[in-house]
Amino acid sequence: MAIIYRKTEVGQAEIATRALRVPLRVRQALILVDGKRSDAELRKLIPPPADEALQALLDLGCIEAVGGTAAAAASAPASAAAPAQAAAPVVLTLVETCQRAVRWLSNSLGPYADPLSLRIEKAKNREDMRSALVLASSFVRQQRGAASATEFEQHVGLPPEAG
């Protein structure tokens, strides 16, 4: 059964005030929750790992299920995460990878991301892209720490051992 999520008062307050200081990826997921989209639709729109973002929003009380049973809603993201981890990683096209990387870097680093973004945009093949992403991940690790670098790597589909 499809589960429909909507923002709670806590979620609406987070959009307005950023009081909970949720990570950007989770905030983006919160913005997409509209009370109309099913969990399957949200998983297509939210960058991987979408189930973790939905579960974080549920745990924080930012969203609630309005369609399906409460028990199904509470367990859906956690149970769906296990098959997603066992499945092969999502493979993005070169253009999708470029767009995701540049957007993430720009949102996280602002103008400091410009030289990295240019290098990523110039990549003509997977090897060039991988080289640019490894460099970007290294820069993010130096500037924002290992957790941010890991988030970037997951967002663009770069295996963690490469960064």
Wavefront OBJ file of the C-alpha trace (Angstrom):
o trace
v 0.000 0.000 0.000
v 1.315 3.432 -0.930
v 2.053 5.736 1.960
v 1.396 9.447 1.661
v 3.367 11.748 3.942
v 2.593 15.328 4.944
v 4.496 17.903 6.936
v 3.609 18.216 10.606
v 3.647 21.519 12.473
v 7.244 20.705 13.413
v 8.074 20.199 9.729
v 6.398 23.442 8.699
v 8.272 25.282 11.444
v 11.558 23.755 10.243
v 10.913 25.044 6.725
v 10.232 28.524 8.100
v 12.902 28.784 10.809
v 15.535 26.050 10.271
v 15.495 25.618 14.045
v 16.349 21.901 13.906
v 19.266 22.529 11.558
v 18.613 19.353 9.583
v 21.210 18.465 6.940
v 20.603 19.932 3.487
v 19.730 16.546 1.985
v 17.056 15.945 4.650
v 15.730 19.505 4.287
v 15.380 18.993 0.534
v 13.367 15.840 1.233
v 11.166 17.762 3.670
v 10.456 20.391 1.042
v 9.301 17.673 -1.379
v 6.782 16.214 1.082
v 3.438 17.745 0.127
v 0.697 15.424 1.379
v -0.017 14.278 -2.184
v 3.043 12.309 -3.323
v 3.348 8.655 -2.414
v 6.439 7.253 -0.762
v 7.400 5.681 -4.099
v 7.186 9.059 -5.856
v 9.231 10.711 -3.115
v 11.939 8.043 -3.393
v 12.309 8.922 -7.080
v 12.703 12.639 -6.290
v 14.889 12.474 -3.185
v 18.608 11.822 -3.801
v 19.862 8.474 -2.458
v 19.638 7.299 0.236
v 16.008 8.510 0.161
v 14.809 6.036 2.776
v 17.267 7.407 5.335
v 16.055 10.959 4.693
v 12.403 9.934 5.110
v 13.224 7.994 8.263
v 15.106 10.980 9.696
v 12.094 13.207 9.021
v 9.800 10.668 10.697
v 12.134 10.387 13.696
v 12.264 14.181 14.069
v 8.479 14.432 13.843
v 8.667 16.636 10.736
v 6.403 14.386 8.666
v 3.563 11.959 9.319
v 1.688 9.392 7.284
v -1.756 10.381 6.040
v -2.337 7.427 3.703
v -1.847 3.758 4.618
v -1.616 2.455 8.166
v 0.513 4.108 10.814
v 2.370 0.849 11.398
v 3.169 0.525 7.702
v 4.271 4.143 7.565
v 6.564 3.804 10.550
v 8.278 0.711 9.196
v 8.286 1.478 5.457
v 11.490 3.520 5.166
v 13.462 1.234 7.473
v 12.337 -1.954 5.746
v 12.812 -0.468 2.293
v 16.367 0.574 3.151
v 17.609 -3.007 3.450
v 16.789 -4.027 -0.148
v 18.186 -0.735 -1.424
v 21.525 -1.431 0.278
v 21.675 -4.937 -1.159
v 20.877 -3.722 -4.686
v 23.471 -2.365 -7.074
v 24.218 1.341 -6.645
v 22.306 3.792 -8.799
v 24.293 4.627 -11.924
v 23.860 8.200 -13.073
v 24.591 9.540 -16.519
v 27.543 11.865 -16.931
v 25.206 14.864 -17.205
v 23.198 13.832 -14.117
v 26.384 13.328 -12.138
v 27.658 16.733 -13.221
v 24.411 18.479 -12.297
v 24.154 16.779 -8.903
v 27.797 17.434 -8.034
v 27.731 21.094 -9.054
v 24.442 21.729 -7.224
v 25.684 20.022 -4.040
v 29.006 21.859 -4.092
v 27.365 25.207 -4.777
v 24.831 24.733 -1.967
v 27.485 23.578 0.481
v 30.517 25.691 -0.395
v 29.099 28.713 -2.202
v 31.586 30.567 -4.399
v 34.453 28.410 -3.130
v 32.966 25.615 -5.247
v 33.372 27.480 -8.539
v 36.808 26.102 -9.575
v 35.718 22.556 -8.711
v 32.417 23.026 -10.538
v 34.222 24.198 -13.663
v 36.473 21.156 -13.617
v 33.485 18.839 -13.170
v 31.604 20.554 -16.006
v 34.609 20.110 -18.331
v 34.692 16.321 -17.826
v 34.154 14.585 -21.163
v 34.181 10.968 -19.996
v 33.753 8.866 -16.861
v 37.480 8.858 -16.048
v 37.681 12.669 -16.179
v 34.501 12.908 -14.105
v 35.803 10.455 -11.520
v 39.062 12.374 -11.221
v 37.179 15.661 -10.756
v 34.825 14.105 -8.178
v 37.707 12.618 -6.180
v 39.361 16.053 -6.124
v 36.081 17.671 -5.059
v 35.564 15.061 -2.343
v 39.068 15.686 -1.035
v 38.413 19.433 -0.938
v 35.087 18.936 0.846
v 36.829 16.652 3.372
v 39.450 19.345 4.086
v 36.923 22.172 4.352
v 33.862 20.528 5.906
v 35.040 17.209 7.345
v 34.659 13.509 6.630
v 30.889 13.407 7.140
v 30.299 16.058 4.480
v 32.701 14.326 2.103
v 30.838 11.045 2.578
v 27.508 12.808 1.983
v 28.901 14.309 -1.239
v 30.244 10.936 -2.405
v 26.888 9.268 -1.796
v 25.021 12.107 -3.491
v 27.003 11.796 -6.710
v 27.470 8.014 -6.634
v 31.214 8.045 -5.962
v 32.291 4.923 -4.078
v 33.514 5.955 -0.586
v 36.856 4.166 -0.956
v 37.697 6.472 -3.870
v 37.460 9.602 -1.747
l 1 2 3 4 5 6 7 8 9 10 11 12 13 14 15 16 17 18 19 20 21 22 23 24 25 26 27 28 29 30 31 32 33 34 35 36 37 38 39 40 41 42 43 44 45 46 47 48 49 50 51 52 53 54 55 56 57 58 59 60 61 62 63 64 65 66 67 68 69 70 71 72 73 74 75 76 77 78 79 80 81 82 83 84 85 86 87 88 89 90 91 92 93 94 95 96 97 98 99 100 101 102 103 104 105 106 107 108 109 110 111 112 113 114 115 116 117 118 119 120 121 122 123 124 125 126 127 128 129 130 131 132 133 134 135 136 137 138 139 140 141 142 143 144 145 146 147 148 149 150 151 152 153 154 155 156 157 158 159 160 161 162 163
